[in-house]
Amino acid sequence: MKVKFSFLFFLVSYFALSQVGSLNINVFDQFSKKELAATAKISKIDSVYSGNGTISIQNLPSGNYTLEINAQGYETGILSEINVVPNQNLTFSIGLNAIAAKNIDEVIISKKVYKTTAESPLSLRNITSEEIQKNAGSNRDVSKAILSFPGVGSTASFRNDLFIRGGASSENRFYIDDIEVPVINHFQTQGASGGPRGIITVDFLKDVDFYSGAFPSDVSNALSSVFEFHLKQARKDKIGYKAVLGLDDMQLMADGPLSKDQSWSGLFSVRKSNLQILFKAIGLPFLPSYYDSQFKISKKYKSGDELYFIGLGAIDQFKFNDKPKETLSNLTILDRIPKAPQWNYTVGAGYRHLVENGTWLFTLSRNMLNNEATKYYRNIEIPENKLIDYTSQEIENRVKIDRNFRIGNAKISAGINGNFAKYYNKSFIKSVTQIQAATDDYLSEFNVAQFGFYLQGSEKFFNENLTVSAGVRLDGSSYSSLTDNPFKQISPRISLHYQLSPKFALNFNSGIYYQLPTYTALGYKQNGEFINKPFLKYISNAHLVGGVEYNAENNLRFTAEAYYKKYKNYPFSLRNQISLANVGGDFGVVGPEPLDSRGKGETYGFELLAQKRTLNNYYGIAAYTFGYSKFSNANGDLLPSSWDARHILSITGGKYFGRNWNLSARFRLQSGLPETPYNLQESQLVSVWNISNAPVQNFYEINSLRGNLVHQLDVRAEKKWIFKKWQITAYLDVVNIYGSQNPSDLPVVNLARDSNGNGIILNPNAPQDQQIYELQTGQQDRLTPLPYFGLIFEF
């Protein structure tokens, strides 16, 4: 046995020698996209590589690298966390910002390790694919990795409900290579954006730009955040493969050239969930499963023009666990949540055309969401027990034209966009509201067009120390007379960046942003009429943000930002007498109910960030947020919203060790979120409980309680074995390793049951509308540690 083991060790050691890969670095002007003659220097390596448009680096030992890119007359650019894989020819691209010709000799050119733009000199964070993959607790999911940054809160450790600077998750927007993608999570909450697992393949990402304010003018319908996902370029030498065999899912990826001249290339991925196996093993009451797929096919022309096609989609399935862990919490979840299968897709195409004085970008896309839900009392599927039978579809067809050009040293961007949407909803829903029990039974179909125009310009002054960017966009919709005039939705914005010294800068931004209410709200019908149509307006949000940044040595950066956001015209529930700004952090649907636009609100606070990208094998992020989030009640008074997390602290760090080990950890602490108490007297009525299957909330006392202070520790360990033509990575990612307490401090409430499982009625001889159940109460279960482990093969 020892002889066999020694022989195997010898083979592994032999093939692990001389593992080399190669890189192609495409360098271009960030604004015009024209190729540049440039040089590349790898940190800790003296060699300098050069090229005209493309820099080729051959026979580079496997590992992670940071590259410094220089071109005459341009700011220095940095490519961070480049993972070189054996026997692979990888391609990366970087855009450099030009220095005004008159100032080239006067300006001290500094390295730009952290990304900013003239339009967004603050509130912009950039995270690379490698940083996402090694982020503890994220399990290779970008939405969870973003939790390491300031201003980002969440509702539960297993969901991606992100609330940014006190805004609801419905206020976030997502783009992949300039094409909007409305659904990026499996089992997404319709009318919001959260879900338990991301769809986007992190291995296909180059990096992600995350805006918590100072949104670019070409983005529409965003109130709290914008995510811009940039896909990597496929390898040029041959088709490469990557496979993930994990406890939670299995995935197969391929990328490489699709034509002999390498002008056509592609990225392809398919994935199947194993979550149902994991959830059943740890005794959770529901068993989700999913499939998803993603691709990008691109054509690069000799002129520099590019044509590309992208697509992603998902199928989500759902069933109950017949033998969950027997706790009151699990029984309550089984009674309450519906079966909710979904499917969705986004497909799109883009063409970037380079001209003498800038670029044109034409994009066209289509996306669709099909959402269903069924629920029966006590999950006994007979007609008289039916509580929910819901089917809804959202279909959007988008077109967008963007133009970039220069006037002197000023950079100008302009564009138009259109969105032609169809909404369908067939609903049968019984619910208990603040006022009374309600039954919605309707069929809704409508078409609506949205349109917009934007103009943005920027220029530098005072020897390029002051950068000024100003823009405006107009948006309108054919939905009603309240939304069809774009001059009622004028969105001006201005940004200022002043470089006090090579390391120290002041930043400022102010703007007004608009968002059309969700289709679920626009399409709600009662008695055959769109009853919300005379009332719903565009939601308005005015931002005011100021901050300072200090870029120290050794890739270390410090920022401090203060923000104020003021909301108007937020949809307001007439049944529950609450702003819809308070909902969207759970499974279900947001918006299909009687609404008007009386809601208003404000959020404000400050953020601190210290970030260090990998240097000397160490990396880390420390972020702290202090903030308030308030929205109006029925009397117009501003009360704490459901996202009013007063304190959010996140500390993330890691280190690369010898023998290709990487260890990382993340600690997060978040103040208890506001909670609305239960009305137990009303809840125990038989006529109420048989519909709600759970205690009903007393919205007259909305958010008058606080949940628990929540903290959790996530850890991740990786080990790579590198061979001559391939590598394997083993990983273990444990979310909430010590099982922290539940964020909710509300009691768990369910029926006391007899031996047959039926609820016990305390007064069976009373009239039917006065009969009440005996209720049983208990404490919330602690959160379950979630271990994810698996193997990643790269060829």
Secondary structure, 3 states (H helix, E strand, C coil): CHHHHHHHHHHHHHHCCCCEEEEEEEEEECCCCCECEEEEEECCCCCEEEEECEEEEEEEECEEEEEEEECCCECEEEEEEEEECCCCEEEEEEEECECCHHHCCCCCCCEECCCCCCCCCCCEEEEEHHHHHCCCCCCCCHHHHHHHCCCEEECCCCCCCEEECCCCHHHEEEEECCEECCCCEECCCECCCCCCEECCCHHHEEEEEEECCCCCCCCCCCCCEEEEEEECECCCCCCEEEEEEECCEEEEEEEEECCCCCCEEEEEEEEEECHHHHHHHCCCCEEEEEEEEEEEEEEECCCCCEEEEEEEEEEEEEEECCCCCCCHHHHHHHHHCCECCEEEEEEEEEEEEEECCEEEEEEEEEEEEEEEEEEEHHHCCCHHHEEEEEEEEEEEEEEEEEEEEEECCEEEEEEEEEEEEEEEEEEEEEEECCCCEEEEEEEEEEEEEEEEEEEEEEEEECCCCEEEEEEEEEEEECCCCCCCCHHHCEEEEEEEEEECCCCEEEEEEEEEEEECCCHHHHCCCECCECCCCCCCCCEEEEEEEEEEEEECCCCEEEEEEEEEEEEEEEEEECCCCEEHHHCCCCCCECCCCCEEEEEEEEEEEEEEEEEEEEECCEEEEEEEEEEEEEEEECCCCEEECCCCCCEEEEEEEEEEEHHHEEEEEEEEEECCCEECCECHHHHCEHHHHHHHCCCCECHHHCCCEECCCEEEEEEEEEEEEECCCCEEEEEEEEECCCCCCCCCCCCEEEECECCCCCECECCCCCCHHHCEECEEEECCCCCCCEEEEEEEEEC
